[in-house]
């Protein structure tokens, strides 16, 4: 999966759990943060990402990092209450862990070693139209453009559905206010 697919899924999760009543600037920062979280396992840091795929894509390693981040954010909640709220923390964890699920969808079928270091079992849920890019950075050729367009076609609808759900929910709450 490319950063395009990961970011779109992170954005859709961010839309669903964004706290109400935020300024446009705060909303934008919030959504960028969720796209960021969805890409953490691929960060190009020595000893991480594609340098150490088995470590950076381990459910247990990422779970420990998420738990640590959640504890820090809960303590920081005194100054930024929305960042440490339960919906935001759960949504952030879902965005982060969505990376592992999405990477298991590659059509190469080799799967992902999400259970490292406790098992060598691999999670493989190949979807035939989802392909990965072999080079980093990828060349701008027809294959790369096709991979990006397929990811946009598959995952942009999730963002649009999340926005539509949020708008519908807001309208529903306003109708409830009118009835009173």
N, C-alpha and C positions, 0 to 999 in steps of 0.2 A: 504494500500500500504506500502511496506517496503522501507527502504532507497535505496535499489537497483533500484527499478523502478523510484523513485523520482530523484535519481542521474543521471540515464541514460537520462531521459527527460531534466534535467538541462544541462547535457553535450551537448545534441543535440542542444539546444537553444544557448548555448555558442559558439558552432562551427559556427552557422549561423551568429552570430553578432560580432565575434572576429575581432578586427581591423587588417588590413593588416600590414605586415612588422615587426612583433614582434619577439623577440628572442625565441628559444625553451623553455627557462626557464619561460619567461613571458607568453607564450601560456599555459604552464602547470599550472601556478598559476591562470591564467584567467579561465581555465576550471574547476579547483578545486573550484574556487570561485562560479561558476555557479552551480555546484553540491551542494555546501554549501547553496546557496540561495534557491534551490529547496527543501531543508530539514528544513528550518527555522521553519515552523509551528509545527514540531514534536520535537524540541529541548527539552531535559529533564531539564527544568528550573522550579523551584517552581512557581506556578501560571501560567504556560504556558504548551504547548505541551499536552500530554495526561493527565496531572494533571487538566487542564482547557481547555478541547477540544473546548468548545463553544467559548471561547475567542481566542485561538490560531488559530482557523480555520474559523474565521469571516472575510468575505471579507472587511468589514469596518475597523476592527482593522489592518489587514494586509495592506490595502490600505493606512491608515494613516502612518504606519511605512515605507512603500515604498516611499511615498511622502517626508517624513522627510529625508530618506536616499538619495533620489534624490537631494534634496536641498543641503545637505552636499556635495555630490559628485560634483554637479555643481560648488559650491564654491571652492572645492579642485581642480577643473579642471586646474587651473593656473599652478599647479605643476605636475599633471598627466593628460594631455589632453585627453587621450583615455578613462579613467575611467568615465569622465563626459560627454562623447559624447552621443548624442541622441540615436543612435542605441544600444549602450551598456546599457544605462539606460532603454530603452524599453525592451531589451532582458532580463535584470536582473529582471525587474518587471514581465515579462512573465514566467521566470523560477520560481520565488517565487510563483506566483499565480497558476502555473501549479500544485502545491501541492494540492490545493483545488479541482481542477477538477479531478485529479487522485484519490484522496480519495473518491470522489463521485462514483467512478466506482466499489467499493467493492461489492462483490456478496451478502453481507448480506442484502442489500436493505433498510437499515434504513435511509440512506441518511446522509447528512452533513448539519449542521445548519450554512450555510455560511452567512445568513442575520442577525445574532445576532448583536446587541441588538434590532434591529428594527422589527424583525419578527421571529416567531418560525417555519416558513416554512423550509423545508429541501430539499436539492438537492440530488436526488437519480437517478443515471444512471447505474444501476448494470450490470456488464459484468459477465456472469456465470463462466468464468474460472479464474477470478481474486479473490483471497482470501486473507484475512488478517491473521496476526499471533496474537494469543491471549495472549501470554506471552511476557514479556520484561525483560531480553533478551530471545529470543525464544530458546527452546531446539533444538539441532541438530538431528532432526528425519526426517523421510521420508516426512512428511507434510511440514516442513520448507524448505527442499531441493526442493520439488516440487514447492512451492510458489516462491522461488527465481528463479528457472529455467523457470517458466512460465513468470515471469517479464522480465528476460533476453531475452527470445524468443519474447516477445511482444515489448520491448522498445529498445533493441540493434539495430534493423533495422532502427530506427529513427536516431540514431547516425551515422550509416553507410550512410544513405541517406543524412544527413547533410554534412558529409565529402565529399561524391560524388558530391553534388551540389556545394560545395565550390571549389573543384578541377576543376570541369567543368567551373565554373565562372572564375577562374584564367586563365585557358587555353583559354577561349574565349577572355579575355582581352589581352592576349599575341598575339593571332591571329590578333586582331585589331591593335596592335602595328606594326605587320609585314606588314600590308597592307599600312601603311602610308609611 
